[in-house]
Amino acid sequence: MRGLIGKRIVLTGGASGIGRATALRLADEGCVVGIFDMNEAGAKETAERCAGGKAMAFKVDIADRAQVATALEHFERERGPTDGLANIAGWDTPAAFLDTDDAFWEKVIRINLHGPLTMHHVVVRGMAQRGSGRVVNVASDAGRVGSSGEAVYSACKGGIIAFTKTMARELARKGVTLNALCPGPTDTPLFENFTNGTNLGDALARAIPLRRIGVPDDYTGTIAFLLSDDAAYMTGQTISVSGGLTMV
């Protein structure tokens, strides 16, 4: 990908799943990666696996402004101004909406909506001031077409899609591009909450035209592309990567 060598990317959710795979891919592309995750041990393991010592790990609650600001200041002091942001962290567990309560809503919203908003408010501010930057928000096809058992999560991810488009309009003249990636069902630790020992994965695979659920590496190339100079003329777009399960 053009223009990624030496770029400094802040990435959330890098301790496992799509976040870990993306951190490894970006390091391979020559990026310097700051990994923000509540799972400090997992984030450090990811950083150690990144090629050439190109990653730093930070224990961060992404919905806590002070923690985000402190980690960003440390990363930028060591490695320089942030060029890109990849919001990948997410969490959910399956439940019918009418069986959930306020505490569950608050947890899902804090991680999947409040967290990315905080990351933008802290990290993207510097990009806008410097006149350049790229953001990739990992939403979900649940936010595009809905998903049974994921009502609050779907609301958050739909909000992220709308937020990405709005920020793309607000920041276009400041040289900052923002795009959203929407994965379909993916074999990650989060997905294990949904299978729970059932054959749901097999059933989904039969419904997907490409006949398998996704794996983390299915998304890393698209994320790297959207952070690269090859995507310099793309902003405000929503890209679904789902093996054909959902089509526009």
LUMLUM-287192 format. One record per residue (C-alpha): residue number from 1; x, y, z; residue in one letter. Coordinates in pm, 1 decimal. Layout:
<nodes>
<node num="NUM" xx="X" yy="Y" zz="Z" residu="A"/>
...
</nodes>
This chain:
<nodes>
<node num="1" xx="0.0" yy="0.0" zz="0.0" residu="M"/>
<node num="2" xx="135.6" yy="344.4" zz="-90.3" residu="R"/>
<node num="3" xx="225.7" yy="585.6" zz="184.8" residu="G"/>
<node num="4" xx="211.6" yy="354.5" zz="485.5" residu="L"/>
<node num="5" xx="582.6" yy="318.8" zz="559.2" residu="I"/>
<node num="6" xx="663.2" yy="512.1" zz="874.3" residu="G"/>
<node num="7" xx="303.0" yy="620.4" zz="933.7" residu="K"/>
<node num="8" xx="200.8" yy="627.9" zz="1300.3" residu="R"/>
<node num="9" xx="-131.4" yy="453.7" zz="1358.3" residu="I"/>
<node num="10" xx="-329.8" yy="435.3" zz="1681.4" residu="V"/>
<node num="11" xx="-536.7" yy="115.8" zz="1690.6" residu="L"/>
<node num="12" xx="-795.4" yy="2.7" zz="1946.4" residu="T"/>
<node num="13" xx="-882.2" yy="-355.8" zz="2030.9" residu="G"/>
<node num="14" xx="-542.6" yy="-491.3" zz="1930.2" residu="G"/>
<node num="15" xx="-522.6" yy="-761.4" zz="2197.8" residu="A"/>
<node num="16" xx="-705.2" yy="-1019.6" zz="1986.9" residu="S"/>
<node num="17" xx="-922.4" yy="-1085.6" zz="1684.3" residu="G"/>
<node num="18" xx="-944.4" yy="-835.0" zz="1401.0" residu="I"/>
<node num="19" xx="-749.0" yy="-577.6" zz="1602.4" residu="G"/>
<node num="20" xx="-451.3" yy="-807.9" zz="1654.2" residu="R"/>
<node num="21" xx="-448.5" yy="-920.6" zz="1290.9" residu="A"/>
<node num="22" xx="-464.4" yy="-558.1" zz="1175.0" residu="T"/>
<node num="23" xx="-180.6" yy="-448.6" zz="1403.0" residu="A"/>
<node num="24" xx="38.1" yy="-725.1" zz="1260.5" residu="L"/>
<node num="25" xx="-54.0" yy="-630.6" zz="903.5" residu="R"/>
<node num="26" xx="13.9" yy="-261.8" zz="957.8" residu="L"/>
<node num="27" xx="351.9" yy="-338.1" zz="1112.5" residu="A"/>
<node num="28" xx="432.3" yy="-553.9" zz="809.7" residu="D"/>
<node num="29" xx="338.3" yy="-256.2" zz="589.8" residu="E"/>
<node num="30" xx="593.6" yy="-45.7" zz="776.9" residu="G"/>
<node num="31" xx="362.2" yy="143.2" zz="1012.4" residu="C"/>
<node num="32" xx="437.0" yy="231.5" zz="1372.4" residu="V"/>
<node num="33" xx="140.1" yy="110.4" zz="1576.0" residu="V"/>
<node num="34" xx="8.0" yy="226.9" zz="1914.1" residu="G"/>
<node num="35" xx="-220.5" yy="-45.1" zz="2052.0" residu="I"/>
<node num="36" xx="-490.2" yy="73.1" zz="2296.4" residu="F"/>
<node num="37" xx="-672.9" yy="-206.9" zz="2478.0" residu="D"/>
<node num="38" xx="-807.6" yy="-291.4" zz="2823.7" residu="M"/>
<node num="39" xx="-639.6" yy="-632.1" zz="2791.7" residu="N"/>
<node num="40" xx="-285.1" yy="-520.3" zz="2864.4" residu="E"/>
<node num="41" xx="-129.8" yy="-867.1" zz="2842.8" residu="A"/>
<node num="42" xx="-291.4" yy="-934.6" zz="2505.3" residu="G"/>
<node num="43" xx="-191.1" yy="-592.4" zz="2373.2" residu="A"/>
<node num="44" xx="169.2" yy="-647.1" zz="2480.0" residu="K"/>
<node num="45" xx="173.6" yy="-989.1" zz="2314.8" residu="E"/>
<node num="46" xx="49.1" yy="-833.4" zz="1991.0" residu="T"/>
<node num="47" xx="313.6" yy="-560.0" zz="2012.2" residu="A"/>
<node num="48" xx="587.4" yy="-818.7" zz="2064.1" residu="E"/>
<node num="49" xx="471.5" yy="-1005.3" zz="1754.0" residu="R"/>
<node num="50" xx="477.4" yy="-694.4" zz="1534.4" residu="C"/>
<node num="51" xx="770.2" yy="-683.0" zz="1294.5" residu="A"/>
<node num="52" xx="1071.0" yy="-468.2" zz="1372.4" residu="G"/>
<node num="53" xx="963.0" yy="-337.5" zz="1712.3" residu="G"/>
<node num="54" xx="714.1" yy="-111.1" zz="1539.4" residu="K"/>
<node num="55" xx="442.3" yy="-129.0" zz="1806.5" residu="A"/>
<node num="56" xx="373.4" yy="0.4" zz="2156.5" residu="M"/>
<node num="57" xx="100.6" yy="-134.1" zz="2386.5" residu="A"/>
<node num="58" xx="-108.0" yy="67.6" zz="2630.8" residu="F"/>
<node num="59" xx="-375.1" yy="-38.4" zz="2879.4" residu="K"/>
<node num="60" xx="-660.1" yy="198.3" zz="2795.6" residu="V"/>
<node num="61" xx="-1031.4" yy="219.6" zz="2861.4" residu="D"/>
<node num="62" xx="-1120.5" yy="389.9" zz="2534.5" residu="I"/>
<node num="63" xx="-1425.9" yy="555.0" zz="2689.5" residu="A"/>
<node num="64" xx="-1208.3" yy="725.1" zz="2952.2" residu="D"/>
<node num="65" xx="-1087.1" yy="1055.3" zz="2809.0" residu="R"/>
<node num="66" xx="-801.7" yy="1093.0" zz="3056.6" residu="A"/>
<node num="67" xx="-664.9" yy="745.1" zz="2983.6" residu="Q"/>
<node num="68" xx="-686.9" yy="801.7" zz="2608.0" residu="V"/>
<node num="69" xx="-514.8" yy="1139.5" zz="2632.9" residu="A"/>
<node num="70" xx="-235.3" yy="1004.1" zz="2853.8" residu="T"/>
<node num="71" xx="-166.3" yy="707.1" zz="2625.5" residu="A"/>
<node num="72" xx="-174.5" yy="926.4" zz="2314.2" residu="L"/>
<node num="73" xx="67.8" yy="1175.5" zz="2469.3" residu="E"/>
<node num="74" xx="307.7" yy="890.2" zz="2555.2" residu="H"/>
<node num="75" xx="282.7" yy="737.4" zz="2207.1" residu="F"/>
<node num="76" xx="333.5" yy="1067.0" zz="2026.2" residu="E"/>
<node num="77" xx="619.5" yy="1170.0" zz="2254.1" residu="R"/>
<node num="78" xx="800.6" yy="846.0" zz="2168.1" residu="E"/>
<node num="79" xx="705.8" yy="802.9" zz="1802.1" residu="R"/>
<node num="80" xx="572.6" yy="1133.9" zz="1667.6" residu="G"/>
<node num="81" xx="233.4" yy="1275.4" zz="1559.6" residu="P"/>
<node num="82" xx="-44.6" yy="1029.9" zz="1482.4" residu="T"/>
<node num="83" xx="-124.0" yy="987.4" zz="1113.0" residu="D"/>
<node num="84" xx="-411.6" yy="740.5" zz="1134.6" residu="G"/>
<node num="85" xx="-669.2" yy="589.4" zz="1366.4" residu="L"/>
<node num="86" xx="-827.2" yy="243.5" zz="1344.7" residu="A"/>
<node num="87" xx="-1119.5" yy="197.3" zz="1585.0" residu="N"/>
<node num="88" xx="-1159.6" yy="-180.0" zz="1608.8" residu="I"/>
<node num="89" xx="-1244.2" yy="-251.9" zz="1973.9" residu="A"/>
<node num="90" xx="-1591.9" yy="-391.2" zz="2033.8" residu="G"/>
<node num="91" xx="-1798.0" yy="-610.5" zz="2263.2" residu="W"/>
<node num="92" xx="-2138.2" yy="-777.7" zz="2277.1" residu="D"/>
<node num="93" xx="-2314.3" yy="-1088.1" zz="2399.9" residu="T"/>
<node num="94" xx="-2635.3" yy="-1227.5" zz="2249.5" residu="P"/>
<node num="95" xx="-2964.2" yy="-1142.4" zz="2419.5" residu="A"/>
<node num="96" xx="-3318.7" yy="-1059.3" zz="2315.2" residu="A"/>
<node num="97" xx="-3365.1" yy="-686.6" zz="2368.3" residu="F"/>
<node num="98" xx="-3666.5" yy="-725.0" zz="2598.7" residu="L"/>
<node num="99" xx="-3457.9" yy="-948.6" zz="2825.7" residu="D"/>
<node num="100" xx="-3180.2" yy="-690.3" zz="2872.4" residu="T"/>
<node num="101" xx="-3147.8" yy="-410.5" zz="3127.0" residu="D"/>
<node num="102" xx="-2993.7" yy="-66.2" zz="3165.6" residu="D"/>
<node num="103" xx="-2662.0" yy="-200.0" zz="3294.1" residu="A"/>
<node num="104" xx="-2619.7" yy="-414.5" zz="2982.9" residu="F"/>
<node num="105" xx="-2711.7" yy="-124.4" zz="2753.9" residu="W"/>
<node num="106" xx="-2462.3" yy="101.0" zz="2924.7" residu="E"/>
<node num="107" xx="-2178.0" yy="-148.9" zz="2886.7" residu="K"/>
<node num="108" xx="-2247.6" yy="-209.1" zz="2517.3" residu="V"/>
<node num="109" xx="-2284.8" yy="162.7" zz="2445.7" residu="I"/>
<node num="110" xx="-1974.3" yy="255.4" zz="2646.2" residu="R"/>
<node num="111" xx="-1751.6" yy="19.0" zz="2450.0" residu="I"/>
<node num="112" xx="-1905.1" yy="37.7" zz="2102.1" residu="N"/>
<node num="113" xx="-2019.7" yy="400.4" zz="2077.4" residu="L"/>
<node num="114" xx="-1888.1" yy="615.9" zz="2361.5" residu="H"/>
<node num="115" xx="-1539.0" yy="469.5" zz="2321.9" residu="G"/>
<node num="116" xx="-1499.7" yy="551.6" zz="1951.2" residu="P"/>
<node num="117" xx="-1647.2" yy="899.0" zz="2005.6" residu="L"/>
<node num="118" xx="-1386.2" yy="963.8" zz="2273.9" residu="T"/>
<node num="119" xx="-1107.8" yy="833.4" zz="2050.9" residu="M"/>
<node num="120" xx="-1212.3" yy="1072.9" zz="1775.4" residu="H"/>
<node num="121" xx="-1242.6" yy="1368.5" zz="2009.7" residu="H"/>
<node num="122" xx="-890.8" yy="1314.6" zz="2147.1" residu="V"/>
<node num="123" xx="-693.3" yy="1165.8" zz="1856.6" residu="V"/>
<node num="124" xx="-854.2" yy="1321.5" zz="1549.5" residu="V"/>
<node num="125" xx="-826.0" yy="1671.6" zz="1693.3" residu="R"/>
<node num="126" xx="-450.4" yy="1666.3" zz="1630.5" residu="G"/>
<node num="127" xx="-496.9" yy="1537.6" zz="1275.5" residu="M"/>
<node num="128" xx="-736.1" yy="1822.6" zz="1196.2" residu="A"/>
<node num="129" xx="-493.8" yy="2076.4" zz="1338.8" residu="Q"/>
<node num="130" xx="-207.7" yy="1931.9" zz="1129.3" residu="R"/>
<node num="131" xx="-420.3" yy="1915.2" zz="815.1" residu="G"/>
<node num="132" xx="-395.0" yy="1541.5" zz="740.8" residu="S"/>
<node num="133" xx="-506.3" yy="1205.9" zz="870.6" residu="G"/>
<node num="134" xx="-702.7" yy="890.2" zz="797.5" residu="R"/>
<node num="135" xx="-958.3" yy="711.0" zz="1014.0" residu="V"/>
<node num="136" xx="-1110.1" yy="365.5" zz="974.5" residu="V"/>
<node num="137" xx="-1403.5" yy="278.0" zz="1197.6" residu="N"/>
<node num="138" xx="-1486.7" yy="-90.3" zz="1218.5" residu="V"/>
<node num="139" xx="-1864.5" yy="-97.2" zz="1244.5" residu="A"/>
<node num="140" xx="-2062.4" yy="-411.0" zz="1155.3" residu="S"/>
<node num="141" xx="-2316.3" yy="-537.8" zz="907.8" residu="D"/>
<node num="142" xx="-2538.2" yy="-556.1" zz="1216.3" residu="A"/>
<node num="143" xx="-2545.6" yy="-177.0" zz="1193.1" residu="G"/>
<node num="144" xx="-2647.4" yy="-189.0" zz="826.5" residu="R"/>
<node num="145" xx="-2910.0" yy="-463.5" zz="817.8" residu="V"/>
<node num="146" xx="-2978.6" yy="-552.5" zz="1181.9" residu="G"/>
<node num="147" xx="-2899.3" yy="-873.9" zz="1368.7" residu="S"/>
<node num="148" xx="-3128.3" yy="-1073.9" zz="1597.8" residu="S"/>
<node num="149" xx="-3002.2" yy="-1077.5" zz="1955.4" residu="G"/>
<node num="150" xx="-2786.1" yy="-769.4" zz="1898.5" residu="E"/>
<node num="151" xx="-3029.2" yy="-478.4" zz="1920.5" residu="A"/>
<node num="152" xx="-2816.8" yy="-239.2" zz="2126.7" residu="V"/>
<node num="153" xx="-2493.7" yy="-340.7" zz="1951.5" residu="Y"/>
<node num="154" xx="-2663.1" yy="-286.1" zz="1614.6" residu="S"/>
<node num="155" xx="-2779.4" yy="57.3" zz="1728.3" residu="A"/>
<node num="156" xx="-2423.7" yy="148.1" zz="1824.9" residu="C"/>
<node num="157" xx="-2275.2" yy="24.4" zz="1500.5" residu="K"/>
<node num="158" xx="-2542.2" yy="201.0" zz="1295.8" residu="G"/>
<node num="159" xx="-2453.1" yy="512.4" zz="1490.5" residu="G"/>
<node num="160" xx="-2084.7" yy="467.3" zz="1406.8" residu="I"/>
<node num="161" xx="-2170.8" yy="446.7" zz="1036.7" residu="I"/>
<node num="162" xx="-2370.5" yy="771.9" zz="1053.1" residu="A"/>
<node num="163" xx="-2105.5" yy="937.3" zz="1270.3" residu="F"/>
<node num="164" xx="-1831.5" yy="840.2" zz="1022.6" residu="T"/>
<node num="165" xx="-2020.2" yy="999.4" zz="734.2" residu="K"/>
<node num="166" xx="-2088.4" yy="1315.1" zz="931.1" residu="T"/>
<node num="167" xx="-1727.8" yy="1352.3" zz="1044.2" residu="M"/>
<node num="168" xx="-1611.6" yy="1287.1" zz="688.7" residu="A"/>
<node num="169" xx="-1812.5" yy="1591.2" zz="581.2" residu="R"/>
<node num="170" xx="-1694.5" yy="1805.6" zz="872.1" residu="E"/>
<node num="171" xx="-1324.6" yy="1722.3" zz="829.8" residu="L"/>
<node num="172" xx="-1285.1" yy="1694.8" zz="452.3" residu="A"/>
<node num="173" xx="-1144.7" yy="2046.5" zz="418.2" residu="R"/>
<node num="174" xx="-903.4" yy="1978.0" zz="702.1" residu="K"/>
<node num="175" xx="-745.0" yy="1690.9" zz="510.5" residu="G"/>
<node num="176" xx="-886.3" yy="1409.1" zz="725.3" residu="V"/>
<node num="177" xx="-1066.5" yy="1115.5" zz="563.4" residu="T"/>
<node num="178" xx="-1296.3" yy="875.6" zz="747.9" residu="L"/>
<node num="179" xx="-1445.2" yy="548.0" zz="625.6" residu="N"/>
<node num="180" xx="-1632.2" yy="259.3" zz="788.0" residu="A"/>
<node num="181" xx="-1570.4" yy="-112.9" zz="745.3" residu="L"/>
<node num="182" xx="-1858.0" yy="-350.4" zz="819.0" residu="C"/>
<node num="183" xx="-1754.4" yy="-711.5" zz="882.2" residu="P"/>
<node num="184" xx="-2000.4" yy="-996.3" zz="865.4" residu="G"/>
<node num="185" xx="-1989.0" yy="-1296.0" zz="1104.6" residu="P"/>
<node num="186" xx="-1625.3" yy="-1353.8" zz="1200.5" residu="T"/>
<node num="187" xx="-1441.3" yy="-1622.3" zz="1394.5" residu="D"/>
<node num="188" xx="-1314.2" yy="-1412.3" zz="1687.7" residu="T"/>
<node num="189" xx="-1334.9" yy="-1440.8" zz="2068.0" residu="P"/>
<node num="190" xx="-1646.8" yy="-1220.7" zz="2047.1" residu="L"/>
<node num="191" xx="-1815.1" yy="-1468.4" zz="1811.5" residu="F"/>
<node num="192" xx="-1764.0" yy="-1746.5" zz="2066.3" residu="E"/>
<node num="193" xx="-2020.9" yy="-1570.1" zz="2285.7" residu="N"/>
<node num="194" xx="-2276.7" yy="-1634.9" zz="2013.5" residu="F"/>
<node num="195" xx="-2195.3" yy="-1993.1" zz="1922.4" residu="T"/>
<node num="196" xx="-2179.4" yy="-2113.2" zz="2285.5" residu="N"/>
<node num="197" xx="-2117.6" yy="-2471.2" zz="2181.7" residu="G"/>
<node num="198" xx="-2392.9" yy="-2471.0" zz="1915.9" residu="T"/>
<node num="199" xx="-2365.3" yy="-2526.6" zz="1541.1" residu="N"/>
<node num="200" xx="-2445.3" yy="-2160.4" zz="1465.9" residu="L"/>
<node num="201" xx="-2114.0" yy="-2116.6" zz="1285.9" residu="G"/>
<node num="202" xx="-2191.8" yy="-2402.3" zz="1048.4" residu="D"/>
<node num="203" xx="-2541.0" yy="-2269.4" zz="986.2" residu="A"/>
<node num="204" xx="-2406.7" yy="-1924.1" zz="904.1" residu="L"/>
<node num="205" xx="-2143.7" yy="-2070.7" zz="674.4" residu="A"/>
<node num="206" xx="-2417.4" yy="-2242.2" zz="474.2" residu="R"/>
<node num="207" xx="-2600.3" yy="-1909.8" zz="438.7" residu="A"/>
<node num="208" xx="-2291.4" yy="-1719.7" zz="319.7" residu="I"/>
<node num="209" xx="-2233.1" yy="-1738.2" zz="-57.6" residu="P"/>
<node num="210" xx="-1859.6" yy="-1798.0" zz="-7.3" residu="L"/>
<node num="211" xx="-1953.2" yy="-2082.4" zz="229.0" residu="R"/>
<node num="212" xx="-1751.7" yy="-1982.5" zz="535.6" residu="R"/>
<node num="213" xx="-1757.1" yy="-1725.1" zz="811.3" residu="I"/>
<node num="214" xx="-1486.1" yy="-1462.8" zz="811.9" residu="G"/>
<node num="215" xx="-1150.7" yy="-1476.9" zz="985.5" residu="V"/>
<node num="216" xx="-959.1" yy="-1172.2" zz="1114.7" residu="P"/>
<node num="217" xx="-717.7" yy="-1167.0" zz="821.6" residu="D"/>
<node num="218" xx="-1008.8" yy="-1115.0" zz="581.6" residu="D"/>
<node num="219" xx="-1029.1" yy="-748.9" zz="690.0" residu="Y"/>
<node num="220" xx="-672.6" yy="-634.8" zz="740.5" residu="T"/>
<node num="221" xx="-604.9" yy="-554.8" zz="375.1" residu="G"/>
<node num="222" xx="-911.3" yy="-333.0" zz="349.0" residu="T"/>
<node num="223" xx="-819.9" yy="-149.2" zz="668.7" residu="I"/>
<node num="224" xx="-460.9" yy="-100.0" zz="549.5" residu="A"/>
<node num="225" xx="-591.3" yy="26.5" zz="214.6" residu="F"/>
<node num="226" xx="-822.2" yy="280.3" zz="379.7" residu="L"/>
<node num="227" xx="-531.1" yy="410.0" zz="588.9" residu="L"/>
<node num="228" xx="-302.5" yy="435.2" zz="286.9" residu="S"/>
<node num="229" xx="-251.7" yy="696.7" zz="16.8" residu="D"/>
<node num="230" xx="-424.4" yy="459.9" zz="-226.6" residu="D"/>
<node num="231" xx="-751.8" yy="564.5" zz="-57.7" residu="A"/>
<node num="232" xx="-675.0" yy="938.0" zz="-60.1" residu="A"/>
<node num="233" xx="-991.0" yy="1017.4" zz="-261.9" residu="Y"/>
<node num="234" xx="-1226.2" yy="803.5" zz="-51.3" residu="M"/>
<node num="235" xx="-1414.3" yy="943.9" zz="244.7" residu="T"/>
<node num="236" xx="-1751.0" yy="886.8" zz="408.7" residu="G"/>
<node num="237" xx="-1784.7" yy="538.4" zz="260.4" residu="Q"/>
<node num="238" xx="-1923.6" yy="219.5" zz="416.1" residu="T"/>
<node num="239" xx="-1768.2" yy="-104.8" zz="295.6" residu="I"/>
<node num="240" xx="-1922.6" yy="-441.6" zz="375.9" residu="S"/>
<node num="241" xx="-1692.2" yy="-746.7" zz="389.3" residu="V"/>
<node num="242" xx="-1915.2" yy="-1043.5" zz="458.3" residu="S"/>
<node num="243" xx="-1848.8" yy="-1318.4" zz="205.9" residu="G"/>
<node num="244" xx="-2160.8" yy="-1202.3" zz="21.9" residu="G"/>
<node num="245" xx="-2398.9" yy="-1255.1" zz="315.8" residu="L"/>
<node num="246" xx="-2518.8" yy="-896.1" zz="279.5" residu="T"/>
<node num="247" xx="-2519.5" yy="-707.5" zz="-46.9" residu="M"/>
<node num="248" xx="-2617.2" yy="-350.1" zz="-122.1" residu="V"/>
</nodes>
